[in-house]
Amino acid sequence: MRFWKFLLMSASLSLVGCGSTPYQDDYARHINNLPNGTISDSVFQFSFEDATLVDMRGSYLPDDSVDPTQIMYHGGAGVIGLLAQVGTYSTLIQSQRTEKLVQEQEKANEKILPLIEVTKDIPLANLVGEYDSHHSQAETQNAQTIRVKPIFFSNREMNNLSLKSIVWLPNEGHTDVRYKNLIQVYGPHLDESQRESVLNGDQAQLVDVLSSMLKGTIYIIKNELTGKYTSAKTNQETFLIKNETGVKAIRGTVVEEKCGYQIIKDIRSWYIAYPKPETTMKNFSTQC
């Protein structure tokens, strides 16, 4: 019995101490249960899930760690009772972590309120450009429609934007998924005049930036799902990407270079499009 108690206590403490478990809605573990891992190019279509307008948020470093509280288990209920108590405690910890992330997101959003104000009425359908023929706006989606949930982010200075998109294809019964992944596209740095123009209500320039990132996302999704990246080189490199917290090291493989961007497939099979240093707003918004 002491052995079982030790295992249960160890499991509980590990749940308390682990601050890396993601409870964000901008996270997705890669899943691919498609036949041959691909779909036909001719049937590719996508829809925006539960969203019609741009969702702009402040970027921050997710930290869902919570202070461990004293854990008291009652041993009289036996092993089953202990398991139930561990489950209850784990649920409480998860709830606390989720609430902490919500609070951190709200604080980050407060830093970029002027940008949120400019973006709040921009329809996602207006940003898809040449992919409009692949965009399904039907209320009832068929089983082949790729679901996309795009979330735009800005640093607190509001001069660097990025886009994270959760992408998935549900099973016929919508109880599970055949495919799921995360696509991230970084925009180039806005100089002071461009930043001021956007914050002063130049929605046209902002739409160009948002549209380019969203179209880049759709481009990557289409290439990934139709097998265009399956023959990419497999040797991995380390890439240094600047973000809100400094520089982030990513291990992955370049699957394509386009419009001054490197499209990287990282070790989790996520796709990241990152601009090379010389990439500017001019070639960012140019059709390639």
VENPE-V596496 format. One record per helix or strand of 2 or more residues. SS is the DSSP state (H for helix, E for strand). FROM is the first residue (numbers start at 1). TO is the last residue. If there is no record, write none. Layout:
# VENPE-V596496
ss=SS from=FROM to=TO
ss=SS from=FROM to=TO
This chain:
# VENPE-V596496
ss=H from=2 to=17
ss=E from=31 to=32
ss=H from=35 to=37
ss=H from=41 to=43
ss=E from=46 to=48
ss=E from=56 to=58
ss=H from=75 to=111
ss=H from=113 to=119
ss=H from=124 to=127
ss=H from=129 to=134
ss=E from=146 to=154
ss=E from=161 to=170
ss=E from=177 to=186
ss=H from=192 to=199
ss=H from=203 to=225
ss=E from=237 to=243
ss=E from=246 to=258
ss=E from=261 to=266
ss=E from=271 to=275
ss=H from=281 to=284
